[in-house]
Amino acid sequence: MLKESKTYIAEHPRMSAYLLGLVIAIIATALETLRQRYMNYLVFTDSTLCFWNGINPYTQVFVNEHGRYFLYTPVFSVLYLPIALLPKWLGPFVWNLGNYTLFTLSIFSLPKQFDSYKIKIFLFLLLILEQSVFPFQFNIVVAYCFLFSFTLLERGKGFWAVLLIMISTTTKVYGIVELLLLFCYQKPFRNFFYAFILGILLLILPALKVGFDGLITCYENWWYILSQHQSEGSFRSLLYTFPLNFVLSYYRIIQLATIIPIIVLFFCKYKKWNDFVFRCTTLAILMGWIIVLGDSSESHTYLIALSGYILWFYLQTSLTLFDKIIFWSIFIFLCIVPIDILVPTSLFKVLNGTLYIDVYLYALAWIRIVWSLFHEKKA
């Protein structure tokens, strides 16, 4: 039996890696559900049911009752309904295991250029992926939407790629930055037309409940609670780190001041749009920018940023000592240190909470990716 197991693992490494993570995800989901520590799942479910019962989930009353904000758009409440209707002993497993499986598939279905690295990519991300599984986070969805969309674009499936981008955009905004990549592929204006039509259709989905007359009020309620959340919390991006947090009140200006030059330089490099490494590096930059310079980033949301970073890392034909040090430092401080059974919580709070080592490390990696795109002959 042991010999057969070893043979199976050797012959099916991807399935073995998936099953390893699946076991952890099942245990995590069961423990958190039994201990009723699945608050994010309850927030998603209760807010969705509130929406469909005509109750506004974007209120301080909802925050007080659930201990956290509901930050997702009304579109989320429409798309999430099938899971919200499941029994509360089943829904958490469908949500977590479904998202875990889809994220795994997004890694193993990456373009063929990553065939030699897919196991390594998955294992590098597994610990931070499980950190998102434990609290039932939505950032897993955002991450695999980015990756699936990129793969679909590479395979010429523009419509389906844009659909995923717009689902991500209309539920948590992040996905909108991936639209920039459409210029790198054939028939970009057709794909932008898809984005326009699909975006409108998704945004008016809440009218199924509130009617067209109630749409504006619905989105106004969402925007209000989103602004309250940003003003009351402390998050995990450069904008919140000491000593840079003195510029926090100008966060929108800083975000624009960083993304506009990247966009301009992207167009200046139009001759490289047909280069796979260029496209993948651009993806990594966009996935990193929304997190490291975001205004509501948290530790687990770095799954999105690291999913882009690791693709860039394994495409490099030569790695400097700096690259290798940053790689392993990121793995330690973003993937291992936040796990309380491996590192005492008190130590984690000092390293990443007070000193922001995780944020600064990823910021260095992100700057390195930007530099590689615009200052090297080949990324």
N, C-alpha and C positions, 0 to 999 in steps of 0.2 A: 504493500500500500504506500509506504514512504517513498519507495523507488518510483512508483507510478506518479506520485505527487510532484516529485522533483522533475520527472520527465515532462509533465504537463506544464510546469512553471517555465521550464527551459524552452518549450515549443510555443507557449502562448504567453509571452511576457506582458502584453498589453492587457489581456483579460485578467491575468494574475494581479497586475497593478490596480486595475479597476476594482477587483474583488477585495483587495486589501483596504482600499479607501471606502468601499461600500460597507464593509463590516464596521469600520469606525463610524461612518455616518449613521448606520442603523443603531448602534449603541448610543451615540450622542443624542439622536432623536428620541429614542426610548427613555433615556435618563431624564432629559429635559422635559419631556411630556409628562412622565410620571411625577416629577417633582413640580410640575406646573410652572416651569421656568421658561415657557415658550411665548414670552410676551410679544415678540415681534409678529409671530404667527397670529396671536389673538388680535393685535392691532390691525393687521391686514384683514382678518376675517370680520371683526366687529365693525370696522370702518366701512367695509364693503356692504355688509348687511344693513348698517345705518343708512348708507346712500340709497339702497334699494327700498328701504322703508320710509324714505322721505325725511331722514334726520341728517342734519349737517355734521359731518365728522371733523370739520375744520374749526373746532371751537376749543376754548380753554376748558370747558366742561369735559370734553372728550379726553384732553390731556390729563386732567386731574384724575379721571376715572381709570385711565390706563397707564399712567406714569410715564408716558412718552407721546411725542407728536406723531400724527399721521401726515406724512410729507408728500405722498404720491398723488398724482393728478386724478381727476375723476375718470379718466380713461382706464387707469389701473383698476378701479372699482368695477368696471364693466368686464374687463378681461379676466379678473381674478374670481369672478362669481362662481364658476364651476367648483373651485377648490373651497370657497367659503361655504358652499352648500353641503360639503362632506361632513360626516360625523367628526367631532373634535378628537376622537381617538385615531381616526384614519387620515384626516387632512394634513396633520404635521408630517406624516411619513410620505404622503404623495408629494407635498411641496419640497421637502428636503431631498428625498431620494431622487425625485424627478429632476430637480435642479443639479444635483451632484452628477447624475448620469448624463445630462445634456452638456454640462461643462466638460466632462471627460470626453464625450464624443466630439466636442468642438476642438479639443487638443488632438485627438487621434485622426480627425478628418482634415487637419491642416494640409496645405499644399505639399506636393511631393518633395520640395526642397528641404522639408523638415523630417523626412522619413527616418533618418538616422538618429534624430534627437527627440522624437516624440515621447519616449519613455522617460528620458532625462527631464524634459520640460514638465511632464506630468508630476514626476516625483518631486521636483523643485517646488512646484506650486501646491502639492498635496497638503502640507501642514497649514498654510494660510487658507486654503480652500476649506479645510475642516473647521478652522476658526470662524468661517462664515456659516458653516452648517450648524454649529452649536447654537448660535442665536437666531437661526432661521432668516438670514439676511437676504435682501433683494439684489445686492451687488453681484452675486453669482450670475444672475440673469443678465445684468448689464455686461459682465465680462464675456459670457458666451455669445451674446448678441454681437459684440464687436468681432469676436473671432469667427463665428459662423458667417457674418456678413463679408469679412475679408476673404474667406475661402470661396464663398459664392461668387464674389466679384472676380476672383482669379479664374474661376471656372466659367465665366461668361453668363452667370445667372443673375443679371442685373435686377430684375423685378423682385426676386425673392430676397436678395441682399438688401435692397432698399426697404422692403417691407419690414425686415428685422431692425434696420436702422431707425425707421420711423416708429416702430413699437417701443424701442428703447427711448427715443426722443420724447414721445408723447406720454411716457409713464414717469421718467425721471430725468429728462432733458439731456443727460450726458451724451447720448448717442448722436446728437446733432453734429458733433465735430467730425464724425467719420464721413459725412457728406463731402468733405474736401477731397477725399480719395477718389470720388467719382470722376474727376477730371483725368485720372490716370488710365481710364479704361475706355473702350470703344463706346460710341454713342452716349457721351456724358449728358447731353441735354435731354435725351429720352429718359435717362435715369433720374434726372432732376425733375422732369415732368411727373414720373412715377412718384417721386418723393412729395411733390406738391399735392397731387391727388390723394395719395394714401394718407398724408398728414391731415388733410381736411376731413377725410372720412373717419379717421381715428379720433380726431378732436371733437367731432359731432356725435360720436357714439353715446356719450352720456345723455343726449337728447332722447334716447330710448326711455329714460326714466323722467327727466326733468322737462322735456320738451325744448323746443328751440328758444322759447322765451326765457327759460331758466338757465341757459348755458353760460351766459356772461356772469350771472351771479355765482354760479357754481365755480367758475374759474377765479373769480374775485375772492371767494372764500379760501380757495387753495393758496392763492398768492399771499393772502394776509397771514395765514399760519406759517407759510414758508419764511416770510420776512421775520416773524416773531422768533422762529426757531434759530435763525442765523444770528439774531441779536442777543439771544440769551445763552447760547452754548459756547463751549470751548472745543475746538476740533483739531485734527491732526494734519495740518498743512503748514507750509512756510509762513503763511499769513498769520498764524497763531503762535509761532515759535519766538522765544526770546533770543536776541533782542529785536527781531524784525517785526514784532507785533505792534510796534508804535504806528505802523502804516496800515493797520487793519481797517480803519475807517475809510481808506481809499481803495478797498479791495477790488471794486469793479474797474477802476482806472488801471490798477496793476495787472489785472487779468487781461484787459484789452492791450495794454502796453507790451505784454509778453506774447500774446497770440497773433497780433497783427504783423509783427516782423516775421514770424514763422510762416504765416500765410503768404506774405510778400516774397520771401525767399523761396517758398515752395513754387510759386509761379515763375520766379527767375530761373529755376532749375527744370523748366518744362521739358528740356531735351532728355532728362533722365526719367521721365514718367513711365517709360516702357521698361525700366529696370526693376526687377523684382526686389532687390535689396533696398532700393530707394523707397518703394511703396511700403515695404514692411517696416522700414525705419520711420517713415512718416506716421504709420499706424502707431508705433511705439511712443512717438512723441505726443500724439494726440491723446492716447490712453493715459499717459503720464501727466500731461498738463491738467486734465480735468480733476486730478487727485492732488498733486503736489502744490498746485496753485488754486485749489478749490476753496470754497468758503464753508463747506460742511463735511469735509473728509473725516473718516474715522479709521482706526487701525485696520479693520477688516476690509475697508474699501480699497486698500492697497493691493488686493487681489487683482483688481482691474489694471492698475499701473504695472504690477509685476508680470502680468500676462503679456503685456506689450514688451516690457524690458527683456524677458527671457527669449522672446523671438529674435530680438535684435542681437542679443548676446551670442546665440548659436549660429548666426549668419556671418560673424566676423571671421575673416580669413586669418587674421593674426590678432592676438590679444596681448595688451601690455600688462606689466605687473600691476599697474593701477586698476585695470579692468578686473583682474583676478581677485585682488584684495576687496574691491567694492562688491563683487559677486558674492563672495563668501561672507562678507560682513552683512550684506543685505539678508542673506539666508539666515544668519544667526539672529539678527536684531528684529527682522520683520516676520520670520517664519517660526523661530524657536522661542525667543525670549517671551512673546506674549502668552505662551502655553504654561499655565500655572502649575501643572503637574511636573514640568521640567525645570521651570525657573520660579523661585518664590515671587509672589505678587509684589512684595515690598521692593524687591530688586528691580522688577519690571517698571514700577512706578518711578523709580529714580532714573533708570536708564532711558526709558522712552517717554515717561510722563513729565519728568522735570528737565532732563537734558535734551530731549527730542532727538536722540541719536538716530532713531529709525527714519525720521523725516529728513534729517540732514543727509543721511546716507543715500536715500533714494533721490534727493535733490541733486547730489553730485552725479549719480548715475544718469539722471535725466539730462543734465547739462552735457554730459559726455555723449549721449545719444544725439542731441541737437548738434554738437560740434562735429560728430562723425558724418552727419548728413550734409552739412553746409561747408565743411572745411577740408574734407578728405576727398581724394579722387574716387575712392571706392569705400563704402561703409563696411 
